[in-house]
Amino acid sequence: MASMAITRNHHLLSSLTRTLYLYRTTTTTGCRTFTTDTEPPPISRTKVLETFREEFEIGSRLITLETGKIARFANGAVVLGMEDTNVLSTVCSAKGDGVRDFLPLTVDYQEKQFAQGVIPGTYMRREGAPKERELLCGRLIDRPIRPLFPAGFYHEVQVMASVLSSDGKQDPDVMAANATSAALMLSDIPWGGPIGMIRVGWIDGHLVVNPTMDELNLSDLNLVYACTRDKTMMIDVQANEITEKDLEAAFRFAHPEAVKFIEPQLKLAAKAGKLKKEYKLSLVSDRTMDKIRNLTEKPIEAIFTDPSYGKFERGEALDKIGQDVKVILEEEGDEESLKGLSKTVDTVRKQVVHKRILSEGFKLDGRRLDEVRPIYCEAGNLPGLHGSALFSRGDTQVLCTVTLGAPGDAQRLDAIVGPPTKRFMLHYSFPPYCINEVGKRTGLNRREVGHGTLAEKALIAVLPSEINFPYAVRINSEVMGSDGSTSMATVCGGSMALMDAGIPLKEHVAGLSVGLVTEVDSSTGNVDQYRILTDILGLEDHLGDMDFKIAGTRNGITAIQLDIKPAGIPLDIICESLGPAYKGRLQILEHMEKEINSARTQDGRNSIRLVTLKYSNDDLRRLIGPLGALKMKIEEDTGLWMSVSDGTLTIVAKNQSVMDKVLEKVDLIIGRAIEVGGVYKGIVTSIKEYWAFVEFNGGQHGLLHVSELSHEPVSRISDVISVGQQLSLMCIGQDLRGNIKLSLKATLPQKTKKSDPVEKSLNIPKQKSDSLTPGKDSLTKEEGQNSAVKDVPEDTDTSTKLNPSYSSMSPIVIRSAVECDEEEKSAGLVANLKNNSNPKPQRAQKSKPAQKLKTVKSLSSSESGSVSSKKARIAKPYLLTEKRENYGENYASSDEDKNEVKHKSVLLDYLEVQECKVEGPMDAKKLKLGMKVTAKIIQVRARGLVLDLGGGINGMYRFEGDDGKEKFEVGNEVQAQCTSFNGKGIPVMSIIQE
């Protein structure tokens, strides 16, 4: 009903409109009246666009070719579509007859941002000059179509390919080449096509046709193959060290897939194609050709058969021949021969070169066909740079330099497909002086961009991953001299320069160019004879039929670029060329590996450094400061580069000294993650009687006990450190309250004493195993429970910074000196110490425990080297019962050390002898070190137990090793031994295993 109402209203409006136009107009002039009938304007007709369309399927994807809808005025226009990606290609030819001796073919490829629904990010919000990718795609289209234009066709032709829409799945470059072929078939321009172009990948050992961009990221091969029905036109390869055998299989797989594009183009041309126009061809007559050949053939043969000629000497001699012939023709007044003189002389040169190579099997400089020119390599020739290398092959010479940068220095790409950035860049430069010419430097040059990209593809396969090597890398290749295949010389020089920069390449990469000389049957177009040339000269490239650049390692090929001059080369010849290229590549790799075969260690002042650190976002905000002021200040002062992302700080410094300064500043501002065993710089903020408070690691606070100041006894903290002093301290753990414990002595070297203080202060004779001297079993038990009794080897400087014991030891509760004094008074030992100021070694007996403890005090006094301080004298008995570090492999067993362990084991056994039966209720004064009691578990906590020792006294036990709360239950009774007292006087117990 709604649609009917809309239709009725539409008819009413149409009637009303016609009524308004069909009206009567009355005009009164004096006594006369005029009536006028006015008709409405004619309604415009609908234009019908005659559209022609072809659909076909390749690699499970539907492809369409369409013409007639857009760009109808162009000589030929085709839109090729694949899923949501559409590319328009148009061709036009100039109307006039140009006077020239070459084909002025221009191919422009453009990717505008509207194709992916994006407004350009430039200031003017417009696309600017052609980007590198656009130039490369233009070359990819140009190379296979140029040889198919007829000889002598020198009219200007322009191809323009534009991406109309892109879904980001398919690379539009191959689509643009096929659309261009179809457009040339529809136009009236003479052309020997069509061609088909296909992309093939190698994923998990399988060849894939038309891979998506995501699939290409997983592929070991990116092959672009163009051909006619029976011959190869162009090959472009980027691979991950693929073997020659696998690459040949990929070529033979790609050829029939590319041919599938040809038949739809022929069908479309039959429907909508134009008749080919009769263009005037600039051909040389047979009379002119014979005349100039007779004048130039003999002198040219004499030059080409003389290997003593260099590049410029040979060129000057050939130019002189042309000048002599020109003088003769001017004297004769032969204008026809003068017009085509240069082209004809060049044709004679080509015929002479082909004849000599095919018949004699020697190159222009006298080398055999498979012989490589002399090689010169030099790595690190510019020591002030990050990396440099000079590579020469014959007269071709290239200087390559490497510059390392931060990840943020990576090139930003504006392509509608592919990655947004590129961290490895190779820039190729071909200055005029390398061929002794005068010229001016301009912007991006298609040839330079193409050669640089080829070398970049060859080297990127051997670079380390971004995770292992996050630097941005730029290679700059300056051609110093050119006489054939400077792009492959760039590959060789770039590989050596990367290793000189300290970049760990997988393998060296080398490359060379392979040429081809053929003799074709004019009637059938088949190749009768051919010769494959290894490492061709520039003139052999110009006069030959093929320039086949192949780069790779010993393991396989990494990059290929094939350019040809005739209208196709059989695929069998292409595959045969891979063998000579491999042999020549190995010869070059041998010279490169002799010069440098592994990445250099960069310890010099010019070596760049990169560090990536993890912090919380709050810490990073403190480092950046308000509006980034603090970060910019650090960058200005040090000349480094800092990048901050979500939880990550990346620092790039010019050298290690700058990096150390910056890391120190960062540590002072935001600190680092605190780890046990880590060394940190801190400042003493205050000093107490037994503790010093230290601020470190970006504002955090730690405690430095007097016992952690030095390996020697310290009576007062102020004797060693002072407020405001900066120290390097090691974190050794946390106390029960969560305070961070620091140690100064852990960062200082320790030297053990040669003399045995136990033997000097204690002379205990050997007794039976049931006396004070333990037997083997008893000694083994004590060594297992008190491994810390062992000392470090004699005359050995050790540093606890290198000892992992601080990071693995259990927390230690340290008693204060006041607690030790109270313990001495309760045991009645202070008076004995005063009465025995000069004690003599005595035999230890069970019936005299006070005398026994006096011997222990004597031992402590002897080890400290002082008897004047009571704190120093009473420190050792407690330290013998605490857990100390286990030096493991650093412990060197000797008779002296074993004796010392035995004597200390005697003292430890004495604590067991001293255990006494508590008569009456337990109280704090009766509880002594080493006393064993039966305790009851009253609480089981996460890290330990609370024990009821009796008499209202509670003790604590902390889990150690494999102990856990699942082994204990409230109410159970355990045998416990008192090992120490904490700062509040609470007994610290250990569980005795039955």
Secondary structure by P-SEA (a helix, b strand, c coil): caaaaaaaaaaaaaaaaaaaabbbbbbbcccbbbbbbbbccbbbbbbbbbccbbbbbcccbbbbbbcccccccccbbbbbbcccbbbbbbbbbbcccccccccbbbbbbbbccccccccccccccccccccaaaaaaaaaaaaaaccccccccccbbbbbbbbccccccccaaaaaaaaaaaaaaacccccccbbbbbbbbbccccccccccaaaaaacccbbbbbbccccccccccccccccaaaaaaaaaaaccccccccaaaaaaaacccccccccccccccaaaaaaaaaacaaaaaaaaacccccaaaaaaaaaaaaaaaaaaaaaacaaaaaaaaaaaaaaaaaaaaaaaaacccccccccccccccbbbbbccccccccccbbbbcccbbbbbbbbbbccccccccccccccccccbbbbbbbcccccbbbbbbbcccaaaaaaaaaaaaaccccccccccccbbbbbbbbbccccccaaaaaaaaaaaaaaaacccccbbbbbbbbbbbbccccccccccbbbbbccccaaaaaacccbbbbbbccccccbbbbbbccccccaaaaaaaaaaaaaaaaaaaaaaaaacccccccccccbbbbbbbbbcaaaaaaaacccaaaaaaaaaaccbbbbbcccbbbbbcccaaaaaaaaaaaaaaccccccccbbbbbbbccccccbbbbbcccbbbbbbcccccccccccccccccccccccccccccccccccbbbbccccbbbbbbccccccccccccccccccccccaaaaaaaaaaccccccccccbbbbcccccccccccbbbbbcaaaaaaaaaaaccaaaaaacccccbbbbbcccaaaaaaaaaaaaaaaaccccccccccccccccccccccccccccccaaaaaaaaaaaaaaaaaaaacccccccccccccccccccccccccccccbbbbbccccbbbbbbbccccccccccccbbbbbbbccccccccbbbbbbcc
